[in-house]
Amino acid sequence: MKPTILLTNDDGVNSAGLWAAYEALAPLADVTVVAPATQQSAVGRSISIFEPIRANEITMHGVKAYAVGGKPTDSVIIGLYALSLDPVLVVSGINIGENLSYESIMTSGTVGAALEAANQGTPAIAFSLQVEDQGDKFDDPRYHCQSFEDAKTVVREVCTTFLSRKLPRGADIINVNIPSCLTGRYEVTRLSHKLFLTGVEKRLDPRGRPYFWINGPLVSDDEEGTDVHAIRKGNVSLTPITLDCTAPVANEELQSLFSLPSREYTRCDNEAP
């Protein structure tokens, strides 16, 4: 029997990147597509807890899939618990647009879905493809003109590796970024600090009232060993990510700040003496 994979994304169930990943994975595994019904980029790990979630069975490209009326994390949870899938691996992507740096992975729905899977006990890998024109991220994902051939090869090779073995110890997910022009090799990287030089553009509506666009160009490069630099070199970036956001290096200083003589709390303030 083939291993089982739950395939999701944040660009929506009709994304060319999602179905490129399906084509790469179908010969290797029994793949079930459970993805957002609509575009959900940049929603991070948000989850629908104030509204019901609908999951409709559809057929796309001759394949049964599930379109989820919610976030990427919702899609993972619906797949694992409502559809009772028991995948050996969750794959998120192929995202149209790179997900590099602290900044990006904290807002990425693609990475958010993988993190949710890991939090639920299933190893996961997120795949993202660099785009040369940032405007491509906002076009209709059904008709993306960029070639996915190199990206499909990367998906196959990386997933084949981890269908037969566990993720490296200490890694909850692997964040994979693929350059638009793949000329190098695989490179294990750390996260850059920034992907964008953040700015805000103020405009006026027809009534003269202001509104704002968050904008800013991509950073041009970063240090050797970072995910941004690897992509700039034409390498595939493999970044191990952990769910544990604790910063143990700060423990000693934080402990010293809160170990000064202070009031001793021997009872609750509302407790009778």
C-alpha positions in Angstrom: 0.0 0.0 0.0 1.1 3.6 -0.7 1.8 5.9 2.2 -0.9 8.6 2.7 -0.4 12.4 2.3 -2.8 15.2 3.2 -2.2 18.0 0.7 -3.2 21.6 1.5 -2.2 25.2 0.8 -3.2 28.8 1.3 -3.7 30.0 -2.3 -6.9 28.0 -2.6 -8.1 24.7 -3.9 -8.0 25.8 -7.5 -4.3 27.0 -7.4 -1.9 25.8 -10.1 0.7 25.3 -7.4 -1.4 22.9 -5.4 -2.2 20.7 -8.4 1.5 20.8 -9.4 2.3 19.3 -6.0 -0.5 16.8 -6.5 1.1 15.7 -9.8 4.4 15.3 -8.1 3.1 13.3 -5.2 0.4 11.1 -6.8 2.9 8.5 -8.1 4.4 8.2 -4.6 1.5 8.3 -2.2 -2.3 8.2 -1.7 -2.9 11.9 -1.8 -6.0 13.6 -0.4 -6.5 17.3 -1.2 -8.1 19.3 1.6 -7.6 23.0 0.9 -9.3 26.4 1.4 -12.1 27.2 -1.0 -10.7 30.7 -1.6 -7.4 32.6 -1.5 -6.1 32.7 2.1 -2.6 34.0 1.8 -1.0 35.8 4.8 -3.5 34.5 7.3 -0.8 32.7 9.2 -2.0 30.2 11.8 -5.4 31.9 12.3 -8.2 29.5 13.0 -12.0 29.7 12.6 -13.5 29.4 16.1 -16.3 31.9 15.9 -18.1 30.5 12.8 -18.9 27.1 11.4 -16.7 25.5 8.7 -18.1 24.0 5.6 -16.2 21.4 3.6 -17.6 20.5 0.2 -16.5 17.5 -1.8 -15.6 18.6 -5.3 -13.9 17.2 -8.4 -11.0 19.1 -10.0 -8.8 17.8 -12.8 -10.6 14.5 -12.4 -9.6 14.2 -8.7 -11.9 14.2 -5.7 -10.9 17.0 -3.3 -12.4 19.0 -0.4 -12.9 22.7 -0.6 -12.9 24.1 3.0 -14.7 27.4 3.8 -12.0 28.6 6.1 -8.3 29.0 6.8 -5.4 26.7 5.9 -5.3 25.5 9.5 -9.0 24.7 9.3 -8.3 22.6 6.3 -5.7 20.6 8.2 -8.0 20.1 11.2 -10.9 19.1 9.0 -8.7 16.6 7.2 -7.4 15.1 10.3 -10.5 15.0 12.5 -13.6 15.4 10.4 -12.5 13.3 7.4 -10.6 11.0 9.7 -7.5 11.0 7.5 -4.4 9.5 9.0 -1.6 10.8 6.8 2.0 9.9 7.4 2.8 13.4 6.1 1.1 16.7 5.5 2.3 18.7 2.6 1.4 22.4 2.2 2.0 24.2 -1.2 3.3 24.7 -3.7 2.8 28.3 -2.7 3.0 30.9 -5.4 5.6 33.2 -3.8 8.5 32.6 -1.5 8.1 32.3 2.3 11.5 33.3 3.7 12.6 34.9 7.0 11.0 35.3 10.4 8.7 37.9 9.0 7.2 35.7 6.3 6.8 32.4 8.1 4.9 34.2 10.9 2.2 35.4 8.5 2.3 32.6 5.9 -0.8 30.5 5.6 1.3 27.9 3.8 3.7 27.6 6.7 0.8 28.0 9.2 -0.9 24.9 7.8 2.3 22.9 8.2 2.7 24.2 11.8 -0.8 23.2 12.6 -0.2 19.7 11.3 2.9 19.4 13.4 1.0 20.7 16.5 -1.5 17.9 15.9 1.2 15.3 15.8 1.7 14.9 12.1 5.1 15.8 10.4 4.7 18.4 7.7 6.6 20.1 4.9 5.8 23.5 3.4 6.8 24.3 -0.2 7.0 27.7 -1.8 8.2 28.9 -5.2 9.9 32.2 -5.7 8.3 34.7 -8.1 10.2 37.3 -10.0 7.3 39.7 -10.1 5.7 40.2 -6.7 2.5 41.1 -8.5 2.2 37.4 -9.5 1.2 36.6 -5.9 -2.0 38.6 -6.4 -3.0 37.2 -9.8 -5.6 34.4 -10.3 -3.7 31.3 -8.9 -5.5 29.1 -11.5 -3.6 30.6 -14.4 -0.1 31.2 -13.0 2.2 31.3 -16.0 5.4 30.3 -14.2 6.8 26.8 -14.8 6.4 24.3 -11.9 8.6 21.6 -13.4 11.7 22.2 -11.2 9.4 22.7 -8.2 7.7 19.3 -8.8 11.1 17.6 -8.9 12.0 19.2 -5.5 8.6 18.2 -4.0 9.1 14.6 -5.2 12.7 14.4 -3.9 12.1 16.0 -0.5 8.9 14.1 0.2 10.4 10.7 -0.9 13.1 11.3 1.7 10.6 11.9 4.5 8.1 9.2 3.5 10.7 6.7 4.5 12.1 8.3 7.6 11.2 10.8 10.3 12.0 14.5 10.1 15.4 15.4 11.8 15.3 15.4 15.5 14.2 18.8 16.8 12.5 19.9 13.6 8.7 20.0 13.6 8.4 21.1 10.0 10.7 21.7 7.1 10.2 25.0 5.2 11.3 24.5 1.6 11.8 27.5 -0.7 12.5 26.9 -4.4 14.1 29.6 -6.6 12.3 30.7 -9.8 15.4 29.7 -11.7 17.0 26.6 -10.0 20.7 26.7 -10.8 22.2 25.3 -7.6 21.7 22.6 -5.0 19.9 21.9 -1.8 21.1 24.1 1.1 20.2 23.8 4.8 19.6 27.3 6.0 18.5 29.5 8.9 15.8 32.1 8.7 16.6 35.7 7.7 15.3 38.5 9.8 13.4 40.3 7.0 12.0 39.6 3.6 10.6 43.1 2.9 11.6 46.7 3.7 8.2 47.6 5.2 6.6 50.8 4.2 3.1 52.3 4.1 1.7 54.3 1.2 -1.1 56.8 2.0 -3.7 57.5 -0.6 -7.0 59.5 -0.7 -10.3 58.0 -1.7 -12.7 60.0 -4.0 -14.2 61.7 -1.0 -10.7 62.9 0.2 -10.4 60.5 3.1 -7.1 58.7 3.6 -6.5 55.0 3.3 -3.3 53.0 3.4 -1.4 50.2 1.5 1.3 48.3 3.3 4.1 48.0 0.8 7.9 47.8 0.5 10.5 46.2 -1.8 12.1 42.8 -1.1 15.5 42.9 0.6 18.2 42.4 -1.9 20.2 39.8 -0.1 21.3 38.5 3.4 24.2 36.8 5.1 25.6 33.4 4.0 23.6 30.6 5.5 20.3 32.4 5.5 17.3 31.3 3.4 17.2 34.6 1.5 20.8 34.3 0.5 20.3 30.6 -0.6 17.4 31.6 -2.9 19.5 34.5 -4.4 22.2 32.0 -5.3 19.7 29.7 -7.0 19.7 27.1 -4.3 16.7 25.3 -2.8 16.5 26.4 0.8 15.6 23.8 3.5 14.9 25.4 6.9 14.1 23.2 9.9 11.4 25.0 12.0 10.4 24.2 15.6 7.0 25.0 17.2 8.8 25.9 20.4 9.2 29.7 20.3 10.8 29.8 23.8 14.0 31.9 23.9 16.1 30.1 26.5 19.0 32.4 26.0 16.9 35.1 27.8 16.1 32.9 30.8 19.0 34.0 33.1 18.5 37.7 32.6 14.7 37.4 33.0 15.2 35.4 36.2 17.5 38.0 37.6 15.0 40.8 36.9 12.3 39.0 38.8 14.3 37.6 41.7 14.6 40.9 43.6 13.1 41.2 47.1 9.4 41.8 46.7 6.1 41.1 48.4 5.6 37.5 49.3 2.4 36.1 47.9 1.3 33.7 50.6 -2.4 33.7 49.8 -4.9 35.1 47.3 -5.8 38.7 47.9 -9.5 37.8 48.2 -8.9 34.9 50.6 -9.9 35.4 54.2 -7.0 35.9 56.6 
